[in-house]
């Protein structure tokens, strides 16, 4: 999990629920030669709110220009789209 003191070093942030998403998106971005995206995990859908609270106090936060959020559909994609985090 990302710590509240870890610096944001890239202008774009892509966050996923766990380590598997970090590995997948990091490999995909490297394959596509995209280097301006920082990939992190937020520790599961129940931790997303906390992640965003802590994100605001991290060094480099002011330089973020875009954030992408991914989440698992678990057992039902339609249900995942309807839920609010």
Z-matrix of the N, CA and C atoms (Angstrom, degrees):
N
C 1 1.443
C 2 1.527 1 108.85
N 3 1.305 2 115.79 1 146.03
C 4 1.450 3 122.16 2 -179.92
C 5 1.526 4 109.86 3 -72.96
N 6 1.327 5 116.07 4 140.78
C 7 1.461 6 119.27 5 178.78
C 8 1.517 7 110.40 6 -94.28
N 9 1.309 8 115.82 7 158.12
C 10 1.459 9 120.32 8 -176.98
C 11 1.514 10 113.24 9 -69.13
N 12 1.331 11 118.82 10 -11.06
C 13 1.463 12 120.48 11 178.76
C 14 1.528 13 112.49 12 -101.45
N 15 1.330 14 117.46 13 -6.30
C 16 1.467 15 120.15 14 -179.53
C 17 1.527 16 109.34 15 -67.35
N 18 1.320 17 116.37 16 128.29
C 19 1.459 18 122.80 17 -175.49
C 20 1.529 19 111.51 18 -74.48
N 21 1.312 20 115.37 19 140.09
C 22 1.467 21 121.66 20 170.20
C 23 1.522 22 105.61 21 -82.13
N 24 1.327 23 117.38 22 120.69
C 25 1.463 24 120.10 23 -174.12
C 26 1.523 25 113.44 24 -113.66
N 27 1.320 26 117.47 25 -6.36
C 28 1.462 27 120.91 26 -179.39
C 29 1.523 28 109.67 27 -125.87
N 30 1.338 29 118.05 28 153.49
C 31 1.466 30 120.36 29 -174.31
C 32 1.530 31 114.90 30 -73.97
N 33 1.313 32 116.91 31 -17.13
C 34 1.464 33 120.51 32 -179.26
C 35 1.522 34 108.48 33 -119.59
N 36 1.336 35 115.46 34 141.53
C 37 1.452 36 121.32 35 -176.81
C 38 1.525 37 108.49 36 -125.14
N 39 1.321 38 116.42 37 130.02
C 40 1.464 39 122.50 38 176.12
C 41 1.519 40 106.81 39 -121.74
N 42 1.340 41 116.22 40 120.13
C 43 1.459 42 118.91 41 -176.90
C 44 1.528 43 110.50 42 -118.39
N 45 1.326 44 114.47 43 143.61
C 46 1.455 45 122.07 44 178.46
C 47 1.509 46 110.00 45 -131.72
N 48 1.315 47 116.15 46 169.94
C 49 1.462 48 120.81 47 -174.88
C 50 1.524 49 113.47 48 -64.64
N 51 1.332 50 117.82 49 -38.51
C 52 1.454 51 118.65 50 -174.45
C 53 1.508 52 114.15 51 -149.08
N 54 1.320 53 114.58 52 -168.69
C 55 1.457 54 122.59 53 -175.75
C 56 1.532 55 112.54 54 -64.31
N 57 1.326 56 117.84 55 -34.24
C 58 1.467 57 120.52 56 178.50
C 59 1.524 58 111.20 57 -60.11
N 60 1.333 59 116.84 58 -41.81
C 61 1.470 60 120.71 59 178.78
C 62 1.531 61 110.56 60 -66.30
N 63 1.321 62 116.68 61 -40.13
C 64 1.465 63 120.25 62 178.27
C 65 1.525 64 109.99 63 -60.41
N 66 1.306 65 116.76 64 -46.56
C 67 1.475 66 120.42 65 179.91
C 68 1.525 67 111.41 66 -63.49
N 69 1.332 68 116.95 67 -45.08
C 70 1.459 69 120.90 68 -178.05
C 71 1.523 70 111.18 69 -62.94
N 72 1.336 71 116.71 70 -53.53
C 73 1.463 72 119.75 71 -176.15
C 74 1.522 73 111.93 72 -68.56
N 75 1.314 74 117.99 73 -33.69
C 76 1.468 75 119.93 74 176.31
C 77 1.524 76 110.42 75 -63.09
N 78 1.328 77 116.58 76 -43.91
C 79 1.465 78 120.58 77 178.88
C 80 1.533 79 111.01 78 -66.35
N 81 1.327 80 116.92 79 -42.38
C 82 1.464 81 120.43 80 179.34
C 83 1.527 82 111.21 81 -62.33
N 84 1.318 83 117.01 82 -46.56
C 85 1.464 84 120.58 83 -179.89
C 86 1.526 85 111.22 84 -63.83
N 87 1.330 86 117.64 85 -38.70
C 88 1.468 87 120.92 86 177.11
C 89 1.529 88 109.97 87 -64.30
N 90 1.326 89 116.74 88 -43.49
C 91 1.469 90 121.35 89 178.75
C 92 1.528 91 111.15 90 -60.69
N 93 1.328 92 116.50 91 -37.21
C 94 1.461 93 121.23 92 -179.44
C 95 1.531 94 112.72 93 -86.52
N 96 1.326 95 116.48 94 2.43
C 97 1.477 96 123.14 95 -178.77
C 98 1.529 97 111.96 96 58.24
N 99 1.317 98 116.17 97 39.20
C 100 1.460 99 122.11 98 176.21
C 101 1.530 100 106.84 99 -100.70
N 102 1.313 101 116.51 100 118.42
C 103 1.458 102 119.31 101 -172.81
C 104 1.530 103 114.64 102 -118.28
N 105 1.329 104 117.74 103 3.97
C 106 1.461 105 118.78 104 -177.14
C 107 1.529 106 113.03 105 -104.24
N 108 1.334 107 116.95 106 22.86
C 109 1.463 108 121.93 107 -179.19
C 110 1.527 109 109.04 108 -121.40
N 111 1.318 110 116.73 109 127.63
C 112 1.458 111 122.68 110 174.58
C 113 1.522 112 107.52 111 -97.09
N 114 1.322 113 117.19 112 128.09
C 115 1.468 114 122.09 113 -177.68
C 116 1.528 115 108.98 114 -107.44
N 117 1.334 116 115.82 115 130.50
C 118 1.458 117 121.52 116 -179.52
C 119 1.524 118 110.45 117 -140.24
N 120 1.330 119 114.59 118 166.25
C 121 1.464 120 120.35 119 173.81
C 122 1.519 121 109.36 120 -108.54
N 123 1.332 122 115.68 121 150.22
C 124 1.461 123 119.27 122 177.49
C 125 1.519 124 112.73 123 -111.39
N 126 1.306 125 117.01 124 1.85
C 127 1.458 126 119.89 125 170.51
C 128 1.515 127 116.58 126 84.20
N 129 1.331 128 118.00 127 24.40
C 130 1.463 129 121.15 128 178.43
C 131 1.513 130 111.66 129 101.05
N 132 1.336 131 115.10 130 155.46
C 133 1.469 132 120.20 131 -172.53
C 134 1.523 133 113.64 132 -60.02
N 135 1.302 134 118.20 133 -27.45
C 136 1.470 135 120.26 134 178.67
C 137 1.532 136 112.14 135 -74.57
N 138 1.328 137 116.67 136 -14.18
C 139 1.465 138 121.09 137 -178.66
C 140 1.531 139 113.23 138 -101.01
N 141 1.328 140 117.48 139 -1.27
C 142 1.465 141 120.76 140 -174.66
C 143 1.526 142 111.97 141 -61.74
N 144 1.301 143 118.18 142 -43.60
C 145 1.456 144 121.38 143 179.56
C 146 1.526 145 110.98 144 -60.65
N 147 1.302 146 116.13 145 -45.67
C 148 1.474 147 121.14 146 178.42
C 149 1.519 148 110.48 147 -62.03
N 150 1.335 149 116.90 148 -42.21
C 151 1.465 150 120.73 149 179.06
C 152 1.525 151 110.14 150 -56.47
N 153 1.346 152 116.93 151 -46.49
C 154 1.467 153 120.48 152 -178.82
C 155 1.532 154 112.27 153 -66.90
N 156 1.316 155 117.63 154 -34.54
C 157 1.464 156 119.86 155 176.58
C 158 1.529 157 110.55 156 -63.30
N 159 1.327 158 115.94 157 -44.20
C 160 1.462 159 120.42 158 -179.02
C 161 1.523 160 112.14 159 -74.79
N 162 1.319 161 117.05 160 -29.19
C 163 1.465 162 120.90 161 179.76
C 164 1.526 163 111.00 162 -58.21
N 165 1.309 164 117.07 163 -38.31
C 166 1.464 165 122.41 164 -176.01
C 167 1.524 166 113.85 165 -63.50
N 168 1.330 167 117.85 166 -20.95
C 169 1.458 168 120.23 167 -178.44
C 170 1.529 169 112.87 168 -104.35
N 171 1.316 170 116.59 169 1.93
C 172 1.464 171 120.04 170 -178.60
C 173 1.526 172 111.74 171 -79.63
N 174 1.329 173 116.70 172 145.13
C 175 1.458 174 120.13 173 176.03
C 176 1.530 175 110.34 174 -60.43
N 177 1.321 176 116.69 175 135.09
C 178 1.457 177 121.58 176 179.60
C 179 1.515 178 114.00 177 92.42
N 180 1.321 179 117.76 178 -4.98
C 181 1.470 180 121.20 179 -178.09
C 182 1.526 181 112.17 180 -56.59
N 183 1.308 182 117.06 181 -40.17
C 184 1.469 183 121.51 182 -176.78
C 185 1.525 184 112.85 183 -64.44
N 186 1.329 185 118.05 184 -19.08
C 187 1.465 186 121.29 185 -177.93
C 188 1.535 187 113.54 186 -90.48
N 189 1.323 188 118.38 187 -3.03
C 190 1.462 189 121.43 188 179.47
C 191 1.528 190 109.28 189 -69.63
N 192 1.352 191 116.20 190 130.45
C 193 1.466 192 120.42 191 177.87
C 194 1.531 193 111.83 192 -106.02
N 195 1.341 194 117.52 193 -21.86
C 196 1.465 195 119.88 194 177.60
C 197 1.523 196 110.39 195 -156.95
N 198 1.335 197 114.44 196 151.28
C 199 1.465 198 121.63 197 178.79
C 200 1.521 199 108.36 198 -132.37
N 201 1.332 200 116.36 199 130.06
C 202 1.457 201 122.36 200 173.46
C 203 1.521 202 108.39 201 -110.99
N 204 1.330 203 116.54 202 137.93
C 205 1.464 204 121.94 203 -178.52
C 206 1.521 205 108.71 204 -121.52
N 207 1.322 206 116.50 205 128.14
C 208 1.463 207 120.71 206 175.02
C 209 1.522 208 108.09 207 -114.32
N 210 1.312 209 114.55 208 155.39
C 211 1.462 210 119.32 209 176.75
C 212 1.517 211 109.77 210 -152.18
N 213 1.319 212 116.21 211 150.76
C 214 1.458 213 121.98 212 178.24
C 215 1.520 214 109.99 213 -72.52
N 216 1.316 215 115.71 214 144.74
C 217 1.464 216 120.41 215 174.51
C 218 1.527 217 110.83 216 -83.18
N 219 1.327 218 116.28 217 -8.32
C 220 1.458 219 122.06 218 -176.37
C 221 1.530 220 109.50 219 53.94
N 222 1.328 221 118.80 220 -116.68
C 223 1.459 222 120.47 221 -175.82
C 224 1.521 223 114.14 222 -98.48
N 225 1.335 224 117.53 223 -7.78
C 226 1.459 225 119.43 224 -174.27
C 227 1.530 226 111.20 225 -151.29
N 228 1.318 227 116.54 226 108.70
C 229 1.458 228 120.19 227 178.41
C 230 1.527 229 111.50 228 -61.31
N 231 1.354 230 120.03 229 -46.79
C 232 1.459 231 118.89 230 179.60
C 233 1.536 232 112.38 231 -58.67
N 234 1.307 233 116.84 232 -39.64
C 235 1.461 234 121.02 233 179.11
C 236 1.526 235 111.28 234 -64.66
N 237 1.335 236 117.07 235 -40.06
C 238 1.451 237 121.27 236 179.07
C 239 1.520 238 111.79 237 -62.82
N 240 1.317 239 117.68 238 -36.67
C 241 1.455 240 121.64 239 179.07
C 242 1.529 241 111.61 240 -70.02
N 243 1.328 242 117.10 241 -29.49
C 244 1.457 243 120.69 242 -177.41
C 245 1.514 244 113.71 243 -83.06
N 246 1.325 245 117.51 244 -24.04
C 247 1.454 246 121.40 245 -176.31
C 248 1.531 247 111.30 246 -75.81
N 249 1.304 248 113.91 247 147.25
C 250 1.464 249 120.63 248 172.32
C 251 1.518 250 107.45 249 -102.75
N 252 1.306 251 115.85 250 142.11
C 253 1.468 252 119.31 251 -179.89
C 254 1.497 253 111.60 252 -87.95
